[in-house]
Amino acid sequence: MPPVLLFGTTMSVQPEDRTTIDMFSSPRRGRPKSSPYDRRSQSRFNKRFQRERDKQRGLQRLEVKIDGDIIDRLDEVAGELNLTRADVISLALKQWLHL
């Protein structure tokens, strides 16, 4: 970002400073930002925090490719039991593996 000229002196704006109000930009209209970070940064932070929460709960990630028919049936069962698809899969695997 180029330096801002204010009363004959040059002042630089630090883009990584997220807490100081930007006094040199024009006021923005509309709903105020709920976070000083852009969407990409927020998404990265949220994913990292979710992975940390999952790790603390003893959960690990697993990715598999399954036929669409199975997914449709999983969604039906999940709706009937008022559970998430992941919960239904976890319960089915525990029962199948006698855990």
C-alpha positions as CSV (number, residue, x, y, z in Angstrom):
1,M,0.0,0.0,0.0
2,P,1.5,3.4,-0.9
3,P,2.4,5.8,1.9
4,V,-0.3,8.4,2.8
5,L,0.5,12.1,2.7
6,L,-1.0,13.8,5.7
7,F,-0.2,17.5,6.5
8,G,3.0,17.4,4.6
9,T,4.4,14.3,6.3
10,T,4.5,10.8,4.9
11,M,2.8,8.1,7.0
12,S,2.8,4.4,6.1
13,V,-0.1,2.1,6.6
14,Q,0.7,-1.4,7.9
15,P,-1.6,-3.9,6.2
16,E,-1.0,-6.5,8.9
17,D,-2.3,-4.2,11.6
18,R,-5.8,-5.5,12.1
19,T,-6.7,-3.7,15.3
20,T,-6.1,0.0,14.4
21,I,-9.0,1.8,12.6
22,D,-7.9,2.8,9.1
23,M,-8.3,6.6,9.4
24,F,-7.1,7.3,5.8
25,S,-9.7,5.3,3.9
26,S,-13.2,6.5,2.9
27,P,-16.0,5.2,5.2
28,R,-17.7,2.1,3.9
29,R,-21.4,1.8,3.6
30,G,-23.4,-1.3,4.6
31,R,-23.1,-3.9,7.3
32,P,-19.8,-3.6,9.3
33,K,-17.3,-6.4,9.2
34,S,-17.7,-8.9,12.0
35,S,-14.0,-9.8,11.6
36,P,-11.0,-7.8,10.6
37,Y,-9.6,-10.7,8.5
38,D,-10.6,-11.5,5.0
39,R,-12.7,-14.6,4.1
40,R,-9.7,-16.7,3.1
41,S,-7.9,-16.1,6.4
42,Q,-11.0,-16.7,8.4
43,S,-11.6,-20.0,6.6
44,R,-8.0,-21.1,7.2
45,F,-8.2,-20.2,10.9
46,N,-11.6,-22.0,11.3
47,K,-10.3,-25.1,9.6
48,R,-7.2,-25.2,11.9
49,F,-9.3,-24.6,15.0
50,Q,-11.8,-27.4,14.0
51,R,-8.9,-29.8,13.4
52,E,-7.5,-29.0,16.9
53,R,-11.0,-29.5,18.5
54,D,-11.4,-32.8,16.7
55,K,-7.9,-33.9,17.8
56,Q,-8.7,-33.0,21.4
57,R,-11.9,-35.1,21.2
58,G,-9.8,-38.0,19.9
59,L,-11.3,-37.9,16.4
60,Q,-9.3,-38.6,13.2
61,R,-10.2,-37.7,9.6
62,L,-11.1,-40.4,7.1
63,E,-12.1,-39.9,3.5
64,V,-13.6,-42.6,1.3
65,K,-15.4,-42.9,-2.0
66,I,-18.8,-44.6,-1.7
67,D,-21.6,-45.2,-4.2
68,G,-24.4,-42.7,-4.4
69,D,-27.0,-45.3,-3.4
70,I,-25.3,-45.9,-0.1
71,I,-25.0,-42.1,0.6
72,D,-28.8,-41.7,-0.2
73,R,-29.6,-44.5,2.3
74,L,-27.2,-43.0,4.9
75,D,-29.0,-39.7,4.6
76,E,-32.4,-41.4,5.0
77,V,-31.2,-43.3,8.2
78,A,-29.6,-40.1,9.5
79,G,-32.8,-38.2,9.1
80,E,-34.9,-40.9,10.8
81,L,-32.5,-41.1,13.8
82,N,-31.9,-37.3,13.8
83,L,-28.1,-37.8,13.6
84,T,-25.4,-36.7,11.2
85,R,-24.2,-38.9,8.4
86,A,-20.8,-39.2,10.2
87,D,-22.6,-40.4,13.4
88,V,-24.5,-43.0,11.5
89,I,-21.3,-44.3,9.9
90,S,-19.5,-44.3,13.2
91,L,-22.3,-46.2,14.9
92,A,-22.5,-48.8,12.1
93,L,-18.8,-49.4,12.1
94,K,-18.7,-49.8,15.9
95,Q,-21.5,-52.3,15.7
96,W,-19.9,-54.2,12.8
97,L,-16.5,-54.3,14.5
98,H,-18.0,-55.2,17.9
99,L,-16.6,-52.1,19.6
